[in-house]
Amino acid sequence: MLHISSLNTYYGDSHILHDVGLDIGEGKAIGLLGRNGMGKTTLIRTLMGYVPAASGKVTWRGKAVQGHPPERMSRLGIGYVPEGRGIFPNLSVRENLVMSARPGPGGRNEWTYERVLDTFPRLKERLDHGGQQLSGGEQQMLSIGRALMTNPDLMILDEATEGLAPLIVQEIWNVISKIRATGISTLIVDRNYRAVLGNTDEAVVLEKGKVVVTGESSHLLQSPETLTQYLGV
């Protein structure tokens, strides 16, 4: 579904991504792992069109899409939950959700307003609250819910559990599991490598902007030496 090959990205004179490749198939969950500053968010932002690629290729369902702006990538069927949540703080919970609602590619409309609220009962209780009035966990739920309202084929979650209380973290992982069960592909970045590997089919590890390990998540869980070397666990 998504194919990235030989992707190179710079910030000024700094070469951040070095010939990065990544594949995500239909209904597959991929973990993107690496220490802080290794290029994970840059890869996502390059894929989504926020950062220009110096070279390389990104294809979506066989068509080249590198260089497309973020709004066009979203229209193709990619839902993005950014690091830092990115909700509209001056809009209510209801407004944040409703403004994002649209059928997905092919007219699919499985994730309705009602279904999102059933998935996140906390949001149902705070529909008239402004985004800035929500707790960190509630803001994260709103960010995920807003992405689901676009009925995507692929969900990208960048540090979806960062800074949240343990009970909320578990709730977020439960929701991610539900998303996977509906057949939506996922690309997951999170510092908790065990949770990532336990909720994905395959994983890619970045080290200084280069892909150094790829493999089935279950196999990587059984490779403590590799995880220690590249993740410092």
N, C-alpha and C positions, 0 to 999 in steps of 0.2 A: 504493500500500500504506500509506504513512505520509504524512499531510498535516498541516502546521502552518501556521496563519494568524494574523496580527495578535497574536503572542505578546508580552506585556509581563511582565517580571519585575523585582522590586525586592529589594535587600538593605537592609533598614531603609528609610532615606529615599533611598537611591541607586537611581536608575532604570537598570538594567543592560541589559535587552533592550527594544528599541523596535519594536513592530509587526513582529516577525520572521516571515517565511514560509519554508517549506522543504517540498519534496516528494521522496519516494523511491519509485520504482517497483519492481515485481517484478524481482529479479535485477540491479538497478542499483547502481553504486558511486558515491557522492557524496563529494566532498572538502569539508571545512569549514575554511576558511583565515582568517587574520587575525593581526595582531601579538598579543603577550601582553597579556592584560587586555581584549581586545575583546569577550568574552562567549561564546566557543566552549564552554567547559566549563559555563558557566551554562546555555546552551541545552540541552546534553545532560542536565544534572542536572534541569532543569525538565521536559524530555520524559520522563525516567525516574521522575519523581515525588519526587525528593529535595528539590527546591525548589518551593514553590507558585507558580503563575502568578497574576499580578494580573488578567490578562484574556487573551483569545485562545482559540484552539481547536486541539486536537490530536485527530486521528482516525486510527484504525488499522483498515484494511479497511472504511472507511465508518462506523465506530462511534466516538462521542465517548469519549475516554479521559483527557482532561485531569483532573488531580487524583487519578488512580489511584495507589496506593502502589507502590513499586519491585517488590515481589514479584509484584504482579498484572501489571505491565508485562512482567516476565520470563516469566510464564506465558502471556502472549499470543504470545510467540515472538520476544522481543528479547533478544539476548545482549549484555552490557555488559562491556567491558574498560576499567576506569577508569584515569585517570591515577594513578600510584602503585601500580598492580597490584592491591592489595586482596586478596591471598591470605590464607589462615589460617596464620599462622606457626607455631602450635603443633600443626598437623596435618601428617601426612606427605604426600608427593606423591600417593600412592595414595588417601589419605583425602580430599584436596582434590578429586580427580577423581571418585571414586565417589559422594561425597555430592551432587554436582551432576548426576549422570546421570539422565536422564529422556527419554521420547519427546517430540518436538516437537508442534506443532499438527497434528492429524489423525493422530497416532500415528507420525509419521515418526521413524525411528531410524537414520539413516545414519551419524551420528558416534558410534560405539561407543568403549568404553574402549580396545579393541585398535587401532582406527583412529587415535585421538588419539596413542597411544604410537608407532605407526608414523610419524606425522607429526612427532613430537618425540622422536627416539631418545635425546636427552640425558635426558629425563624417565624413560625406561625404565630407564636406568642408576642412577637415584636415587629409586626408588619408596619406599624406606624412610627417606629423608632428610626432616627437617622442613622446612617452608617457609622458616624463618629460616636454614637451612643452605645454601640455594641461592644461586648468583650472581645478579646483577641480570638477566642475560639468561635464566637458567633460570626465575626467578620470572615474567618476562614470558611465557615459553612456557607456564608453568603457568596463568597467568591466562587466556591465550587458549584453552588446552586445556579449562579448566574451563567457559568460556562455550560452547565447541563441544559439550560434553557435554549441554547443554540442547537441542541440535538446533534452533537458532533459524532464523527466517526472515530476520532482520536482525541483523547484528553491528555494534556501535558500538565503535570503537577510538579511545580518547583518548590521544594521545601514546604509542603503543605502542613506539616506538623510543627514547624519551628516555633519555639517559645511558648508552646501550649502546655496546659496541665495534663498529667498522665491520663486522666479519665477522658478528657477531650481528645487527646491523641488516639486513644483506642477507638473512640467514636468515629474519628476521621478515617482510620484504617478500615473500620467496618463498612463505611460508605464506599471507600475505594473498592472493597471486595464486591459490593453490590453493583457498582458501575461495571466492573469486569464481567460479572455474571450476565449482564445485558448484552454482551458482545462488543462493547466499545473497546477499542484498542487504547492502551495507556502507555505513557512514558513518564516514569516516576523518578524524581530526585529527592533524596532524603538522607539525613546524616545517620539515621538508624539503619545500618546496612542489613542487619538481620531482618528487620521488618520489610525492607525493600525486596530482599531475596526471597522472603516468604510469601510475597504477594506479586511475584513476576515469573514469567516463563524463562526469560533470558536476561543477562546483564552485561553491560559494557563499563569498563573501568578506564577513566582518563587519568593520565599522569603528565603534568606540564603540557597540557593541550594535545596529547597524543593518546590514541587508543592502545592500551598495553595489555588488556585482558578482555576477552569475550567468551561467553559460554552459558550453559544452562544454569539457572539460578540455584537449582538443587545441588549441582556439582560444586559450585563455588562455595556453598555453605559447608561443604566437606573439605575445603582447601584452606585451612587456617593460615598456612604459611603465605599463600598468595594474598590473602586479605590483610595480614599483618604488614606485608611489604608495601602494599599500595594504599592502604587505608589507615594504617597506624593504629589498629585495634589490638 
